[in-house]
Structure formats: C-alpha cells, structure tokens
Amino acid sequence: MWMRRSLKFSTIVEEINKAVAAFKADKETVKPSTNISDSRRKYDILSKVDLSKTISKEEYKSKLDVYQKRLGELQVEAFNKGVSAVLAFEGWDAGGKGGAIKRVTDALDPLDFAVHPNSAPNQVERMFHYLWRFWIHVPMPGYIALFDRTWYGRVMVERIEKLTPDVDWRRAYDEINEMEKEWTEANIVVLKFWLQIDKDEQARRFRERENNPEKLWKITEEDWRNRAKWGEYEDAVNEMLGRTNTDYAPWVIVEANSKYYARLKVLKATIDALEKKLKSK
C-alpha cells in the first residue's frame, strides 16, 4: 500500500515539474512587450474613422422614437423565440458609452435585460480566471445583457498598465474569440461597440465635466493620467479590433464626436443584428 502511494505521489510531482518547466519555456519564447507595439503597421483602423459625421437635433429626436419603438418590438419577439443578446460597450473615456446604453435600455422592458458595469476585478474575482466574472452574467434565453466595459480590459488597460504578463494578454485574443463563438453557438447575438472620439473632443468633455457639479463625479485624476497614454492605448485598440472582429461577434466602430449620431448608430446596429438573427430562426 505504502509503495503504491509513493508511486502516485512521485507521478504527481513529476507532472507538476513538467508543467512548471513548460510554463517557463513558454514565457522565455515570448519577447517582452514595450507596450508600443507594431499594431499600427498591422492594424490601421482608428485613423480611418470619419469623426465628422453628425445629425441635427430634430432628425435625432425623430429617428430615436422610431428606433426605440422597433427595438422594443424586437425584444418581445426575441424573448418569445429564446434569442438572447450580449451588447458590449468599449471606448475612450468620455466617449459616450453611458448615454448610448441609456438610449438602448429606455426602449426595453426592464424585466428582460440587465446592465453590468465593470471596473477593475475585486479580490474575489481575482481568484478566478479573468473571464469568469463575465461568464456568470451570460443572459438566459430571451434576455439581453449589456456590458459597460468588458473582458477586453485584458488587452487594453491590463496590457498598457502592465497588470498582466505579456504571455497572458497575448493569449487572450484567442481565448476571447473562442468565448464569443461559444456564446453565439448558444443562440446569443454578440455585438461589440467601440465608441471613437478624437483627443480634442475628449479634452472638451473632460473640462465640461469638471465645470459641471452634476457631472464632476464622472472625472478623476485617473482619466487625465490615461489620456497621457493615448498613443499606447490607440495601438492596443487597433490590435484588439483587428484580431477580435469576427463574423459571429463583430465590432461596430461608432463615430462618437456627435453624441446624437453615435446613439442612433448603436440603436440601428442592434436592431439590424436582432432582425438578422430572428429571420434566421
């Protein structure tokens, strides 16, 4: 009996040593990141976005009513057919994510959707795989989940701020693509929005928040600190968009210098995605 247990323990120790050796070898084959990657040469996406797009207030109000009414109808149809949706929102600080989310949720029955705001993982969440805290919010059949900031923090803030080893965030692109594929195979519409503004517009919105007591809570020193790393974040976003834009879970780049234009584009893209899925059913 003692001999068998000894052999089992020896096997376990041997396998652990092999795993540690393989992990060290894997890390040694990955070149250290400089945070300023060659992504601009590989993925030149943001520079091609036309931020001059806008819409009048009158046209905005008219189309907003039409789009929200249609989205409400689609929510009912999707619920009846068991079609779920994940709407993921990313973008620059002050890019208008909250305003876009509000115009979507204003059209929905509150019993059938949930908004999940995300920031840095807490102590409990750090004990699990980084995707765990998003998996637990996957919507039930017929429901809609909206994520205000997402799993893409892995390849943006965690990359830029060096919170995650290079080998881990580089591996995340494939992990995320696989996760989103599994969601779509489970009858979930996955739609991802990047709200793009330029640096001047961001500065204007920052100053507006600082001068408005009702919006002062929205601006922090961290926002200004992140702005100083605009170039590094732009590289990371370009690579993120290029490597995770798929047929089953596409990115929608939203020209967001005009808040009116951005909100309508988000609504219309959501409507189009749900209609396409429901027709296929």
C-alpha positions in Angstrom: 0.0 0.0 0.0 2.8 2.4 1.0 4.6 1.6 -2.2 1.6 2.4 -4.4 1.0 5.7 -2.6 4.7 6.6 -3.0 4.5 5.9 -6.8 1.4 8.1 -7.1 3.0 11.0 -5.3 6.1 10.6 -7.4 3.9 10.8 -10.6 2.1 13.9 -9.3 5.4 15.6 -8.5 6.8 14.7 -11.9 3.8 16.0 -13.8 3.9 19.3 -11.8 7.6 19.7 -12.6 6.9 19.2 -16.3 4.1 21.8 -16.2 6.4 24.3 -14.5 9.2 23.7 -17.0 6.8 24.1 -19.9 5.4 27.3 -18.4 9.0 28.8 -18.0 9.9 27.8 -21.6 6.7 29.4 -22.9 7.5 32.7 -21.1 11.0 32.7 -22.5 9.8 32.4 -26.1 7.6 35.5 -25.8 9.5 38.7 -26.3 8.9 41.3 -23.6 6.4 43.9 -24.6 7.3 47.6 -25.0 3.6 48.5 -24.8 4.1 50.4 -28.1 3.6 47.5 -30.5 3.8 47.3 -34.2 0.0 47.3 -34.3 -0.2 50.5 -36.3 1.5 48.8 -39.2 -0.7 45.7 -38.9 -4.0 47.2 -38.0 -4.6 50.8 -39.1 -8.2 51.1 -38.2 -8.9 54.1 -36.0 -7.2 56.6 -38.3 -9.8 55.8 -41.0 -12.8 56.6 -38.9 -14.7 59.7 -40.1 -15.5 61.7 -37.0 -17.2 64.5 -38.9 -20.4 62.5 -39.1 -23.2 64.3 -37.3 -27.0 64.7 -37.3 -29.4 67.5 -36.4 -31.3 67.5 -33.1 -34.6 67.4 -34.9 -33.7 64.3 -37.0 -32.2 62.7 -33.9 -35.4 63.0 -32.0 -37.5 61.7 -34.9 -35.3 58.7 -35.5 -34.8 58.0 -31.8 -38.6 57.4 -31.4 -38.7 55.1 -34.4 -35.7 53.1 -33.4 -36.7 52.7 -29.8 -40.1 51.5 -30.7 -38.7 49.0 -33.2 -36.2 47.7 -30.6 -39.0 47.2 -28.1 -40.9 45.1 -30.6 -37.8 43.0 -31.3 -37.2 42.4 -27.6 -40.6 40.8 -27.3 -40.0 38.7 -30.4 -36.6 37.6 -29.3 -37.9 36.6 -25.9 -40.6 34.5 -27.4 -38.1 32.7 -29.6 -35.5 32.3 -26.9 -32.9 34.5 -28.7 -30.6 36.3 -26.3 -28.2 39.2 -26.9 -24.9 40.5 -25.4 -24.2 44.1 -26.2 -20.6 45.0 -25.2 -19.6 48.7 -24.9 -16.0 49.9 -25.0 -14.5 53.3 -26.0 -12.4 56.2 -24.9 -13.1 57.8 -21.5 -16.0 60.3 -22.0 -16.8 58.6 -25.3 -20.5 58.4 -24.6 -20.9 54.8 -23.5 -23.4 55.6 -20.8 -25.5 57.8 -23.0 -25.7 55.1 -25.7 -26.6 52.4 -23.2 -29.3 54.6 -21.7 -31.0 55.1 -25.1 -31.0 51.3 -25.7 -32.4 50.4 -22.3 -35.0 53.2 -22.5 -36.6 51.0 -25.2 -36.6 47.8 -23.3 -38.8 46.0 -20.8 -36.8 46.2 -17.6 -37.7 42.7 -16.6 -35.8 41.2 -19.6 -32.4 43.0 -19.5 -29.6 43.8 -17.2 -26.7 46.3 -17.3 -23.3 45.1 -16.0 -20.9 47.9 -15.3 -17.3 46.7 -14.9 -14.2 48.1 -13.4 -11.0 46.5 -12.0 -11.7 43.0 -10.7 -12.2 42.8 -6.9 -10.5 40.4 -4.5 -12.9 37.6 -5.1 -12.9 38.0 -8.9 -9.1 37.9 -9.0 -9.2 34.4 -7.5 -10.8 33.0 -10.8 -10.0 33.1 -14.5 -10.4 36.6 -15.8 -13.3 35.6 -18.0 -15.3 34.1 -15.1 -16.9 37.3 -13.9 -18.4 37.8 -17.4 -19.5 34.2 -17.9 -21.7 34.4 -14.8 -23.7 37.2 -16.5 -24.4 35.4 -19.7 -28.1 36.1 -20.3 -30.8 33.4 -20.0 -32.7 32.5 -23.2 -34.6 35.6 -24.4 -32.8 38.1 -22.2 -30.4 40.9 -23.0 -27.2 41.7 -21.2 -25.4 45.0 -21.7 -21.8 45.3 -20.5 -20.4 48.8 -19.7 -16.7 47.9 -20.2 -15.8 44.3 -20.8 -13.4 41.4 -21.0 -11.4 43.5 -23.4 -9.7 45.2 -20.5 -7.4 42.3 -20.6 -5.8 43.5 -23.9 -6.1 47.2 -23.1 -5.7 48.5 -19.6 -4.0 45.3 -18.3 -1.6 45.4 -21.2 -0.8 49.1 -21.0 -0.5 49.3 -17.2 1.5 46.0 -17.1 -1.0 44.4 -14.8 -0.8 41.1 -16.7 2.3 39.3 -18.0 2.8 39.6 -21.8 2.2 35.9 -22.3 -1.2 36.1 -20.7 -2.6 39.1 -22.5 -1.2 38.0 -25.9 -3.1 34.7 -25.4 -6.3 36.5 -24.5 -7.2 37.3 -28.1 -7.8 33.6 -29.0 -9.5 33.0 -25.6 -11.9 35.8 -26.1 -12.7 34.8 -29.7 -13.4 31.3 -28.5 -15.7 32.5 -25.7 -17.7 34.7 -28.0 -18.0 31.9 -30.5 -19.4 29.6 -27.8 -22.0 32.3 -26.9 -23.2 32.7 -30.5 -23.5 28.9 -30.8 -25.8 29.1 -27.8 -28.2 31.2 -29.7 -26.9 34.6 -28.3 -26.4 37.6 -30.5 -23.0 39.2 -29.7 -22.4 42.7 -30.8 -19.5 44.9 -29.7 -19.3 48.7 -29.9 -16.2 50.8 -29.8 -17.1 54.5 -29.3 -14.5 56.5 -31.0 -13.8 60.2 -30.3 -10.7 62.3 -31.0 -8.3 63.7 -28.4 -9.7 67.3 -28.7 -13.2 66.2 -28.1 -12.2 64.1 -25.1 -10.5 67.2 -23.6 -13.6 69.3 -24.2 -15.8 66.7 -22.5 -13.3 66.4 -19.6 -13.4 70.2 -19.0 -17.2 70.2 -19.3 -17.4 67.6 -16.5 -15.0 69.5 -14.3 -17.1 72.6 -14.6 -20.5 71.0 -14.1 -21.3 70.0 -10.4 -23.7 67.3 -11.7 -21.0 65.7 -13.8 -18.0 66.3 -11.6 -18.2 62.7 -10.3 -17.5 61.4 -13.8 -14.0 62.8 -14.0 -11.0 61.7 -12.0 -7.2 62.1 -12.0 -7.0 58.6 -13.5 -8.9 59.9 -16.6 -6.3 62.5 -17.1 -3.5 60.1 -16.5 -4.9 57.6 -19.0 -5.2 60.4 -21.6 -1.4 60.9 -21.3 -1.0 57.4 -22.7 -3.3 58.0 -25.7 -0.8 56.7 -28.2 -0.2 53.4 -26.4 -4.0 52.8 -25.9 -4.6 53.6 -29.6 -2.1 50.9 -30.6 -3.7 48.4 -28.2 -7.2 49.2 -29.5 -6.2 48.9 -33.2 -4.8 45.4 -32.5 -7.8 44.5 -30.4 -10.2 45.5 -33.2 -8.1 43.8 -35.8 -7.7 40.5 -34.0 -11.2 40.1 -32.5 -13.5 41.3 -35.2 -15.3 38.2 -36.4 -18.3 37.3 -38.5 -20.1 35.9 -35.4 -19.2 38.7 -33.0 -18.4 41.8 -35.0 -17.1 45.1 -33.8 -19.2 48.2 -34.7 -17.0 51.3 -34.7 -19.2 54.2 -33.7 -18.3 57.7 -34.8 -19.0 59.4 -31.4 -17.8 63.0 -31.7 -21.5 63.6 -32.3 -23.5 62.1 -29.4 -26.7 62.2 -31.4 -25.1 60.3 -34.3 -23.5 57.8 -32.0 -26.7 56.9 -30.1 -28.6 56.3 -33.3 -25.9 54.2 -34.8 -25.8 51.9 -31.7 -29.6 51.5 -31.8 -29.7 50.8 -35.6 -26.9 48.3 -35.4 -28.7 46.5 -32.5 -31.9 46.4 -34.5 -30.2 45.1 -37.6 -28.4 42.3 -35.6 -31.6 41.1 -33.9 -33.6 41.2 -37.1 -31.0 39.2 -38.9 -30.9 36.6 -36.1 -34.7 36.4 -35.8 -35.0 35.9 -39.6 -32.6 33.0 -39.5 -34.8 31.4 -36.8 
